[in-house]
């Protein structure tokens, strides 16, 4: 067989089509889900979120998240003020890899300003904990990252 420009062109097109087919096949296997499903609603509520973050920056003591890999629970310490009382709110454990692994918890702190969050159902990897709470009539929001 003689190799000329026509043979080279046919080989190029075959390789090109095979490469496009492979890229299409691999792209169908990737999860293209959004970070949140209702991002329009979240965008509208951004000013409320900004106010919560600003309130958190004004706190003299921030929320502390304590987690060790051998412990089956995460301990979250909230700032305790004699006039503030018990904090109520929501905790979201956000996994940047897939939204199917995300966990939501409602919480209420004890008198010492502490909440124990269970970690048995949490898979290994990088996580972001999003804490949204209300204490003494003010709303707060704080994010922390941890690796399990």
Secondary structure, 3 states (H helix, E strand, C coil): CCCCHHHHHHHHHHHHHHHHHHHHHHHHHCCCCCCCCCHHHHHHCHHHHHHHHHHHHCCCCCCEEECCCCCCEEEEECCCCCCCCCCEEEEEEECCCCHHHCEEEEEECCCCCEEEEECCCCCCCEEEEEEEEEECCEEEEEEEEEEC
